[in-house]
Amino acid sequence: MSLQSVSKTIQVLEAFLEFDGGRSSVSELARLLGWSRAATHQYVSTLAESGWLMQNDKREYLLSPRAAVFGRFAIEYSAVPAEISRAMVTLVEQLNEPISYAVLNGNEAIIIERHEPRRPFAITQALEPHLDPRTSASGLALLAFDAHLDRARWAGLEGKLEEARALGYTESHSDWLGDAIDAVAVPIMLRGECLGALSVIAPAGRMDLPIARSTLCAARQSIERELAEAALGSPTPQSDSEE
């Protein structure tokens, strides 16, 4: 049996993601949640006492540094589903280019896993894990398929996001770490939620974009099928090494 108080506490914390700048008064929070002001105040004051919320000079509540540290830790160290990691290894072999998996964290996309091809005499630049959702292929894929997207925050991107939803993938052609690059990304969905974005990136002109698109889209279908089966408790076939 679930604890209603725990569920409501989570609702309060998640509600702060809906406000500009992540700040809210008790009255604004109560209206969003559909609760009484007294009940809402009880929850936010308890969260403030425990260090998860704090108040500014306008008496608005916002997530505390403690919450921010916890969120960053969860983003960087939570396990990527095994189905996705296995697919990334295969994609590197198929495309011979770096494959990344990114998630949305506030106003940025963060790469939390990356696999590199083995190239003789290759020089690999240090990975920059933070991506601009407005310009990166991964970021646009995450925004386009985010079921909880704050459209006001991302105003001006409607056309790009609608196109991405229609195509099922995104592309970007831009500068990254000082180099011109091409990138293709696809969302990974489960039960209507976007778990993250899988992408391939390469120096401009080196990658066959149609092949990259079709390969990533096929990988997405396979991953989502495996994730759905796992969510239903279907047995996953074991490899020879696991038997």
C-alpha positions as CSV (number, residue, x, y, z in Angstrom):
1,M,0.0,0.0,0.0
2,S,1.4,3.4,-1.0
3,L,1.8,6.2,1.6
4,Q,-0.2,9.2,0.5
5,S,2.1,11.6,2.4
6,V,5.1,10.4,0.4
7,S,3.2,10.6,-2.9
8,K,2.2,14.2,-2.1
9,T,5.7,15.2,-1.0
10,I,7.0,14.0,-4.4
11,Q,4.2,16.0,-6.1
12,V,5.3,19.1,-4.3
13,L,8.9,18.7,-5.4
14,E,8.0,17.9,-9.0
15,A,5.7,21.0,-9.1
16,F,8.7,23.3,-8.8
17,L,9.7,22.2,-12.3
18,E,6.6,23.9,-13.7
19,F,7.5,27.4,-12.5
20,D,9.8,29.9,-14.2
21,G,13.1,29.9,-12.4
22,G,11.9,27.1,-10.2
23,R,10.4,29.6,-7.6
24,S,6.9,29.7,-6.3
25,S,4.8,31.2,-3.5
26,V,2.6,29.0,-1.4
27,S,-0.5,30.4,-3.1
28,E,0.8,29.7,-6.6
29,L,1.8,26.2,-5.6
30,A,-1.6,25.5,-4.1
31,R,-3.3,26.6,-7.2
32,L,-1.1,24.3,-9.4
33,L,-1.7,21.3,-7.2
34,G,-5.3,22.0,-6.5
35,W,-4.8,21.9,-2.8
36,S,-5.8,24.2,0.0
37,R,-3.2,26.9,1.0
38,A,-3.0,25.4,4.5
39,A,-2.2,21.9,3.3
40,T,0.3,23.2,0.8
41,H,2.1,25.3,3.4
42,Q,2.4,22.3,5.7
43,Y,4.2,20.3,3.0
44,V,6.6,23.1,1.9
45,S,7.4,24.1,5.5
46,T,8.3,20.5,6.3
47,L,10.4,20.2,3.2
48,A,12.1,23.5,4.1
49,E,12.8,22.3,7.7
50,S,14.4,19.1,6.2
51,G,16.6,21.1,3.9
52,W,15.0,20.3,0.5
53,L,13.4,23.7,0.0
54,M,14.5,27.3,0.9
55,Q,13.0,30.7,0.8
56,N,14.3,33.9,-1.0
57,D,13.8,37.5,0.2
58,K,10.4,37.5,-1.6
59,R,9.2,34.6,0.6
60,E,9.1,32.4,-2.5
61,Y,10.1,28.8,-2.1
62,L,12.7,27.1,-4.3
63,L,14.7,23.9,-4.3
64,S,17.7,24.1,-2.0
65,P,21.3,23.3,-2.9
66,R,20.8,20.0,-1.2
67,A,18.1,19.1,-3.7
68,A,20.3,20.3,-6.6
69,V,23.2,18.1,-5.4
70,F,20.9,15.1,-5.1
71,G,19.5,15.7,-8.6
72,R,23.0,16.0,-10.1
73,F,24.1,12.8,-8.5
74,A,21.0,11.0,-9.8
75,I,21.6,12.3,-13.3
76,E,25.3,11.3,-13.4
77,Y,25.2,8.0,-11.5
78,S,21.9,6.4,-12.1
79,A,22.2,3.3,-14.1
80,V,21.5,3.4,-17.8
81,P,19.1,0.5,-18.7
82,A,21.1,-2.5,-19.8
83,E,19.0,-2.7,-23.0
84,I,20.3,0.7,-24.0
85,S,23.9,0.1,-23.1
86,R,24.0,-3.1,-25.2
87,A,22.5,-1.3,-28.1
88,M,25.1,1.4,-27.9
89,V,27.9,-1.1,-28.2
90,T,26.3,-2.5,-31.3
91,L,25.7,0.9,-32.8
92,V,29.4,1.8,-32.4
93,E,30.2,-1.3,-34.4
94,Q,27.7,-0.6,-37.0
95,L,28.4,3.1,-37.6
96,N,32.0,3.3,-36.4
97,E,31.2,6.7,-34.7
98,P,30.7,7.8,-31.1
99,I,27.3,6.9,-29.6
100,S,25.9,8.9,-26.7
101,Y,22.9,8.6,-24.4
102,A,21.6,11.9,-22.9
103,V,18.8,12.9,-20.5
104,L,17.1,16.2,-19.9
105,N,18.0,18.1,-16.7
106,G,16.3,21.4,-16.3
107,N,17.5,23.7,-19.0
108,E,20.2,21.4,-20.4
109,A,20.7,18.0,-21.8
110,I,23.4,15.9,-20.1
111,I,25.3,13.0,-21.7
112,I,25.4,10.2,-19.0
113,E,26.9,7.4,-21.1
114,R,29.1,7.4,-24.3
115,H,30.8,4.7,-26.3
116,E,33.7,5.4,-28.6
117,P,34.9,3.4,-31.6
118,R,38.5,2.1,-31.6
119,R,40.4,3.9,-34.2
120,P,44.2,3.6,-34.6
121,F,46.1,6.8,-33.9
122,A,42.8,8.6,-33.1
123,I,42.8,11.7,-30.9
124,T,39.8,11.9,-28.7
125,Q,38.8,15.2,-27.2
126,A,37.5,15.4,-23.6
127,L,33.8,14.8,-23.5
128,E,31.6,17.8,-22.8
129,P,28.6,16.3,-21.2
130,H,26.4,19.4,-21.2
131,L,24.4,20.2,-24.3
132,D,22.1,23.1,-25.3
133,P,18.7,21.6,-25.9
134,R,17.9,24.3,-28.5
135,T,20.7,23.4,-30.8
136,S,21.8,19.9,-30.1
137,A,20.2,16.9,-31.8
138,S,19.9,15.1,-28.5
139,G,18.4,18.1,-26.8
140,L,15.8,18.7,-29.5
141,A,14.8,15.0,-29.4
142,L,14.4,15.2,-25.6
143,L,12.2,18.3,-25.9
144,A,10.1,17.1,-28.8
145,F,9.1,13.9,-27.0
146,D,8.9,15.2,-23.4
147,A,5.3,14.5,-22.3
148,H,5.7,17.3,-19.6
149,L,7.2,20.0,-21.8
150,D,6.8,23.6,-20.6
151,R,6.0,25.1,-24.0
152,A,6.4,28.7,-22.7
153,R,9.9,28.0,-21.6
154,W,10.9,26.7,-25.1
155,A,8.9,29.2,-27.1
156,G,10.2,29.6,-30.7
157,L,11.0,25.9,-31.1
158,E,7.5,24.8,-32.0
159,G,8.4,24.2,-35.7
160,K,11.5,22.1,-35.0
161,L,9.8,20.1,-32.3
162,E,6.7,19.3,-34.5
163,E,9.0,18.2,-37.3
164,A,11.0,16.0,-35.0
165,R,7.8,14.3,-33.7
166,A,6.7,13.7,-37.3
167,L,10.0,12.3,-38.4
168,G,10.9,10.3,-35.2
169,Y,14.4,11.7,-35.1
170,T,16.4,15.0,-35.0
171,E,19.5,16.2,-36.8
172,S,21.9,19.1,-36.1
173,H,24.8,20.5,-38.1
174,S,26.8,22.9,-35.9
175,D,30.0,23.6,-34.1
176,W,30.9,21.5,-31.0
177,L,34.1,21.8,-29.1
178,G,35.5,24.0,-31.9
179,D,34.7,21.5,-34.7
180,A,31.9,21.4,-37.3
181,I,29.9,18.3,-36.6
182,D,26.9,16.3,-37.8
183,A,24.6,14.6,-35.3
184,V,21.5,12.4,-35.4
185,A,19.4,11.5,-32.4
186,V,16.3,9.5,-31.6
187,P,14.2,9.4,-28.4
188,I,13.9,6.3,-26.3
189,M,10.2,6.0,-25.2
190,L,8.5,3.8,-22.6
191,R,4.8,4.1,-21.8
192,G,4.6,7.6,-23.2
193,E,7.6,8.9,-21.3
194,C,10.9,9.9,-22.9
195,L,13.6,8.1,-21.0
196,G,16.5,9.8,-22.9
197,A,18.0,10.3,-26.4
198,L,20.4,8.1,-28.3
199,S,22.7,9.9,-30.7
200,V,25.6,9.5,-33.1
201,I,28.0,12.4,-33.7
202,A,30.8,12.8,-36.3
203,P,32.9,15.5,-38.0
204,A,30.8,17.2,-40.7
205,G,30.8,15.2,-44.0
206,R,32.2,12.0,-42.6
207,M,29.0,10.2,-41.7
208,D,26.5,8.8,-44.1
209,L,23.4,10.6,-42.7
210,P,20.7,8.4,-44.3
211,I,22.4,5.3,-42.9
212,A,22.8,6.9,-39.5
213,R,19.2,7.8,-39.4
214,S,17.9,4.4,-40.4
215,T,20.3,2.6,-38.1
216,L,19.3,4.7,-35.1
217,C,15.6,4.4,-35.8
218,A,15.9,0.6,-36.0
219,A,17.9,0.5,-32.8
220,R,15.2,2.7,-31.1
221,Q,12.5,0.2,-32.1
222,S,14.5,-2.8,-30.8
223,I,15.3,-1.0,-27.5
224,E,11.8,0.1,-26.9
225,R,10.5,-3.4,-27.5
226,E,13.0,-4.9,-25.1
227,L,12.2,-2.2,-22.4
228,A,8.4,-2.9,-22.8
229,E,9.0,-6.6,-22.4
230,A,11.1,-6.1,-19.4
231,A,8.5,-3.8,-17.8
232,L,5.9,-6.6,-18.3
233,G,8.2,-9.1,-16.6
234,S,9.0,-11.1,-19.8
235,P,12.1,-13.2,-19.5
236,T,15.1,-11.7,-21.3
237,P,17.0,-14.3,-23.4
238,Q,20.4,-15.1,-21.9
239,S,23.6,-14.9,-23.9
240,D,25.8,-18.0,-24.2
241,S,28.2,-16.6,-21.5
242,E,25.3,-16.2,-19.0
243,E,24.0,-19.8,-19.3
